[in-house]
Amino acid sequence: MPHDEGHEAGDRAPIGQWYANCFEVGHNAFEFKVDCGQNSPDGDVVTVYFRVIASPFNARELFRLLGTALLRYSDTFGPIGDKDAGGRAGSGP
């Protein structure tokens, strides 16, 4: 399902929203786990806001959707810069 800026999909509108700048991914034979959180300003503490747990099939679908969205973003706004450059479009090499 494509996601446009500000688009809410009726009954599928999010219950909550959290900004995440820190991710950890793990897996076992049955599932993938993606922790999404935020680093403290000094970088010493990570607060995990939520965990996504998905089957291998659904994790692959998430990977595909995120990859497609990143390509569309780059086509629209330019390459994504490095973290040191703020990660904004047009701040890439």
BELNORBEL-V291071 format. One record per pair of residues at least 12 apart in sequence whose C-alpha atoms are under 10 Angstrom apart, sorted by sequence separation. I is the first residue (numbers start at 1). GAP is how many residues later the second one is. D is the distance in Angstrom with one decimal. If there is no record, write none. Layout:
[[I:GAP:D] [I:GAP:D]]
This chain:
[[23:12:5.5] [24:12:6.9] [35:12:9.8] [36:12:5.7] [37:12:5.0] [77:12:5.7] [78:12:5.2] [79:12:7.3] [80:12:5.4] [81:12:6.9] [22:13:8.1] [23:13:4.8] [24:13:8.7] [35:13:6.4] [36:13:6.0] [37:13:6.9] [76:13:9.2] [77:13:7.1] [78:13:8.5] [79:13:5.6] [80:13:8.8] [22:14:6.0] [23:14:6.3] [35:14:7.7] [36:14:5.6] [37:14:8.8] [78:14:8.3] [79:14:8.1] [20:15:9.5] [21:15:7.6] [22:15:5.1] [23:15:8.3] [35:15:6.0] [36:15:6.1] [74:15:7.3] [20:16:5.8] [21:16:6.3] [22:16:5.3] [23:16:9.7] [34:16:8.4] [35:16:4.4] [36:16:8.0] [73:16:8.5] [74:16:8.9] [19:17:8.7] [20:17:4.9] [21:17:5.1] [22:17:6.3] [34:17:5.5] [35:17:6.5] [18:18:8.8] [19:18:7.5] [20:18:5.1] [21:18:6.7] [33:18:6.6] [34:18:5.0] [35:18:8.8] [18:19:8.2] [19:19:7.2] [20:19:8.4] [21:19:9.9] [33:19:5.6] [34:19:6.5] [18:20:9.0] [32:20:8.0] [33:20:4.6] [34:20:8.6] [32:21:5.6] [33:21:6.6] [31:22:6.6] [32:22:5.3] [33:22:9.0] [23:23:9.6] [31:23:5.5] [32:23:6.2] [33:23:10.0] [22:24:7.6] [24:24:9.5] [30:24:8.7] [31:24:4.5] [32:24:6.4] [21:25:9.6] [22:25:8.8] [23:25:8.6] [30:25:6.3] [31:25:5.7] [32:25:9.6] [34:25:9.4] [22:26:8.4] [25:26:9.6] [27:26:9.2] [29:26:9.3] [30:26:6.9] [31:26:9.0] [32:26:8.9] [33:26:8.8] [20:27:9.4] [24:27:9.4] [25:27:9.5] [26:27:9.6] [27:27:9.4] [28:27:9.9] [29:27:8.4] [30:27:9.9] [31:27:9.1] [32:27:6.6] [20:28:8.7] [23:28:9.6] [25:28:9.9] [27:28:9.5] [28:28:9.3] [31:28:8.2] [32:28:9.6] [20:29:8.1] [27:29:8.7] [19:30:8.9] [20:30:9.5] [18:31:7.2] [17:32:9.7] [18:32:8.6] [3:62:9.8] [2:63:8.1] [1:64:8.1] [2:64:9.9] [4:65:9.8] [2:66:9.3] [3:66:8.3] [2:67:7.9]]
